[in-house]
Amino acid sequence: MQDHTTNSVGGKTHRDLRLRALRAIGSKIFAAEDLLACDLGWEITRSRCGLRRSYRDPRFNYLTACTACDGKGCDSSGVTCIDCDGAGRIKLDATDSSQPGEGRQ
């Protein structure tokens, strides 16, 4: 029985060849942005067959809500939180051996 799902080019299916072509196009389109992200040490997430990129600075892993003001930046009377200087978040120690939590936006 003949297999009609593959072609003669290395046994790859038409779908595989199209996906490879889309990834190659995405790599060319995002080459400059990917290079900059790599230089900055950012994480790159590729999706949509390589035609979408998401860039993330891993330093966000070290931000967490301020426990003194519960992430509000001020107390109930509106006085700016001293611990976070009103930002609502604090930076965890990057040298800590424990794993940081997910960063917040």
Secondary structure, DSSP 8 states (H G I E B T S, - for coil): ----S--TTTT--HHHHHHHHHHHHHHHHTHHHHHHHHHHT-EEEEETTTTEEEEE-GGGGGEEE-TTTTTSSB-TT--B-TTTTTSSEEE--TT-SS-------
